[in-house]
Amino acid sequence: MTVHRHLSTEATPGDRGRALGLAQRDRIGLVTDVYARLFSLNGLGGADITRFGGQALDRIAAYSPELGTEIEGIAAGSGLPVETIAALNARTELLAASAGECSTIACLGAMTASGSALGIQTWDWHNELADGWMVWTIEHPDGRRVETLTEAGIVGKIGINDRGVAILLNILGHRDDGPPVGIPIHVLCRSVLDQADGAVAALELIAAADVSASSAITVVTDEDGGTVCTVEVSPAGPGFVTPDDRGVLVHTNHFVEHPGRDGDTAVRAAPGTILRLDLAKRRMAAMRPGEVTPAAVLAAMSSHRGGASAMCCHPEPGAALGDRWTTLATVVAEPALRELVVYRGGPCQIEAASTTAAAARQ
């Protein structure tokens, strides 16, 4: 299946949001329905969503008035209450105790065959949302360009901008996660893509954010052979992870640095994150400097060890809503090319498609 895409060229945030909401109404409705069920599993009913959505909208509008207006536009275009759309944008905050399985591998130019930095991740989330995401390209009136993989109705997630700043995202868990709603992680990611013109600006924006849910946001740029750094954000404050001596950074779903690691909840709830990190590190250690390519990293990530907690994961037979983890998409970011390549499904599906295409050419 092809990746669904949406292009925005509207001059104002409100018009951009309304056009998206109208064009993606059915997709936004699907996403809203799935999250209503997921929120319910966490004990959140309609009144709670309205209340937390209102909190989120106030926080978003104070942090980024443009994105607040864009969310209001999405609500108007989709015909849904603005609190519902705001709650979607704060879904990580409302599901702060929920597990997640994403793996990120990023390399400096010293490791890659191209000589430029490279970032790759799997996005693992609920199988019910397989048809609820898209790649959204935003062409701002002043010439800035943002491309982001996101769920319909949510302003941003993984992405890249025209200034060569890419961001990747892994969910984390901390004992202090929870309401009141802080700056939503997805709003923070979009703000970085909209505003940052380099690694320092991106790190400053992320580190300064007052969040109520934890995530690892990896910044990859093409400056001076590349810059790679993960900021582990949590209510405890930011922690920073830099590449190893060879220029490789691997991250999964647990804190590896202070202050967040002192309150980490993932290692108890989902210890498979430790094994994924170890496997990815060992596979990258087997690659020689100057020879790393996207295909090599994708092959390294095509592992099903660990079942639902694997780097390339698929739903367990009979798994119920809330436990049907799958790799919804695989993303390759090459900042020097200003390019974000997004594949549906996991690395094993990319390999299968490549093999089929090669066979067809013979």
N, C-alpha and C positions, 0 to 999 in steps of 0.2 A: 504493500500500500504506500501511496505517496504521502509526503508530509503536508499537512494543511497549512496554508500561509495567508497572511493578511497584510496589506500595505496601507499605511496611513500617510497622507500628504496634507491633511487639513491644517489650517493656519493657527487654530486655537485649541487648547486642551479640551474645552467643552465640546467643540465640533468633532475633534478626534475621537473622544469617548462615545459620543452619540452615534457616529458612523460605525464604530466597532460594535457597539451594542446592537445596532440594527442588523448589521451584516452577520453577526455571530450569535444571533438570538437563540437559536436552537442549541448550539454548542454550550452557550452560557447556561441555558436551562438544564442541560445534562449535568454540568459541573455543579450547579446549585443543588440539584436533587441528590447527587451522590454525597456532597458534603453535609447536607441536612441529615442524611442517614448516619454518616460518620460522627457528626456532632452528637447525634442522639445516643450513639454508643458510649460517648463520653459524658452522658447525662445532661446534655444541653438541648433544651427544647426551643420552640419558636420565640418565646419571650426572652430567653437568654440570648439568642442570636441577635434579636433586635437591640437588646441592651448593650451587648459587647460590640455589635456593629456600629452603634452610635458612638461608643468610646473610641473605636478604631478610626471612625471618620473624623472625629475631633482631633485625634492625635495626628492623623495624616495631613489634615488641612493646616495644622499649626507647623508641621515639619516641612511640608511641600505643598503650598497652596495650588500649584499647577496640577499636581497629581490628585489632590482632593477634588478639584474641578473636573478632571478627567474621569474620576470614579463616578461623580454625579452624572456626567454625560453617559457613561456606560449604563448606569441604571435607567436613565431616561430612554436610551435607545433600545434596551432589552425589555423594558416594561416591568422591571423588578424594583422593589423598594431599595433605596440607596443604602440602607443599613445592611441589606442582604449582600450587596456587592462589596461593601466595606468589610463585612465579615469574611467574605471569600478572600479578600486581600490580607486578612489577618488569620488565615486558616492555620498557619503554623503556630500562632499564639494561642488559638482556641484548642488546638490539638497538641499542646506542648508536651503531653506525656506519651504521645504516640511514637512508635518506633519508625524507623525508615532505613533503607539500605541503599546508599549511594557510594560509589568509589571514584576517586579523583587521582589522576597521575599527571604531573606537570614537569616539564624539563626545560632547563636553560639551553641556549644555543650551543654551548660546548658539547652537549650530548646528542644533538640532532644532526641528521644528514643535511638538512637545509641550512644549519648554522643559526637558526632563529628559534625563539622560544615556542613551546607547544604545550597545549593543555587539552586533556581528554577526560571525560567523565561519563559514567552511566547514571541515568536518572531512574531510580527505582521508587515506585510508588504504588498506589492501589490500582489493581487491574481494571476496576470499574471505570477508571478515568482514561482508558486507552484511546477513546475517541474525543476526549475533552480538551486536548492541548493543541497548540499551533506554534508556528514561528511568526512573530509579529515584527515587521519592519516599519520603523517610524522615521520619516524624513521631516526634521524640524524646519521651520521657516528660515532659520539663520544658517542652514547648511549642515548642521549636525545630523548624523545618522546613527540609529540604534537598531540592532537586530537582537531579538530575545526570544528564547523558547519559554513559553509560559502557558498556563492554563487559561482557558477562555474566561474573561472577566477579571483576571488578575493582571496588574500593570507590568509585571516583569519577573524575571527569574535568572536563568543562565543566559549569558549573551556577550556581545562584543559591540564596540562603537567605532566610528570612523577615525578616532584618534589612536587606535591600536590598543585599547584597554579591553581585556576580556575578563569575565568573572564566571567562576564555577561554584557550585553550591552543594554542601552536604549538611543534612540535618544532624543536630546534636541534642543531648538531653542534660539538663542541670537541675539540681534539687530546688533551685529558686525560680525556675520557670513558672509562669502563670500570671493571672491578672493582678493588678490592672494592666490593660493592653499598652505595651510600649510601642516604639516605632516598628511597624511590621517588617519582617525580614524581606518580603518581596518588594515592598515600597523602597526599602534601603537599596536593594540590588538595582532597581530601576533608576534611582537617584544617582547611583554611581555611574551607570551607563550614560545617563543624560549629561552629567556634569564633569566627570573626571577626564583630564587630558593627559594623565600619566599615572605611574604607580604611586607616587607620593600623595597626589590628590586623592586617589582612590582609597588608600590606606587611612588618610586623615578622615575622610567621610565615614568610613566603616568604624574606625576606632572611637569616634566621637558619639556614635549612635547609642541612645538609651533604649535598650531592648528588653523585652519580657519573654523572649524565646531564644533558644540557642541554635547557632548554626556555624559551620566553617565556610567562610567566603574566601575563595582562592582568587587572587589577582594575578593575571599573566599579561605582560606587556612586551613590546619588542625593543625597548630601550637598551642600548649598549650590550647587545647579545642576549637581551632578555632579562626580565625581572619576574620572579615568581615568589609569592608570599601568601600564606593562608592566615587570615585573621579569625580566631575562634571567638565569636561574640557570645556573651551570656550576661545575665543580670550581675554577675560577679565582676564584669569588666573584660576588656579585650586581652587575648593572648596571641602571640605571633609565632608561626612556624615557617622556617626558611628551608631551602633545599639542603640536601646533604653535600658532602665535599665534591661529589661528582656532578652536582647540579640537578638532582632528582628530588621531587617532593611528592609524597604519597599521602593521601588522607582518606579515612573512611568515616565512621559515625561515632567516634568517641574522642574526647579531649586528649591531647598529648602534651599540652603546656599549661602552666599556671596562668591565671588563677582558676580557670574553669575546671581543670582536672580534679581539684579538691572536692567538687560537688557533682562529678560526673555520675549519671544514672544509667548510661547505655551499657557499660561493661557488666552490670548485673542483669539488666533486662534483655540485652541482645549481645552476648559475648562473641558471636560470630564476627563482629566488627574487628576484633583483635586478630583473628585468623586471616581475614581478608587483607588487612594491612600487612601482615607478615608475608603472605603469599605474593602480593603485589610488589613488595620491596625485593623479595628474592628473585622474582622474574625480571625486574628491572636491573638488578645487580648483574644478571647474566648478559646484559646488553653492553656493547662497547661504546665508548665515547665517539661521537661523530657518525654513528650508524643508526641512531634511533629514528624511526619513521612512524607516521600515524598507523600504518598497517601493522607494524611490529608491536606497538602498544595495544592496539585493538586485539591482536592475537593473544597477548599476555593477559588481557582482561576477559578472554573467552573461557572462563572457568565456571563450572557448575558445582564446585566443591562447597558443601555447606547448605545445599538446597535453597530454601527461601532467603538465606543470608549470603548467597554466593555473589561474586562480582557480576555474573550474568545470571539473573534469577528469573524463575518462572513460578507461577502459583502452585502450591502443593495441592494434590488431588483432595477434594472435599473441604478445602479451606473456606472459612466463612468470611463475610464482609468484615473488613478491618484487618484481615490476615492474608489477603490474596496479593502478596507482594510480587511485582514483576518489573523487569527492566522496560520501561515505557519508551525510552529513547536513549541513544548514545550520541554524544556531542564531541566534535573535534574543533578546537579553537586555535587558529594560527594568526596571531596579532599582526605579524609582518605583512600578511596578505589581506588583513582586515576581513578575514573569512571565518564564518561559522558554518560548519557542515553538520547537519542533523540527520540522523538515521532513525527510522522507526524500529523499535525493539532493541534487543541486546546485541553484543558483539558476535554471538554465535549466529544470529540471523543475518548479519552483514556478511560473514564468511560464507554462509549458505548461498546468499544472493550472488556473491562474487563468483563462487564455484559454478553456479548455474549459468551465469552470464558467460563465463569462460568456455564452458562446455558447448554453449550455443554457437560460439564463434568458430569452433573447431569443425 
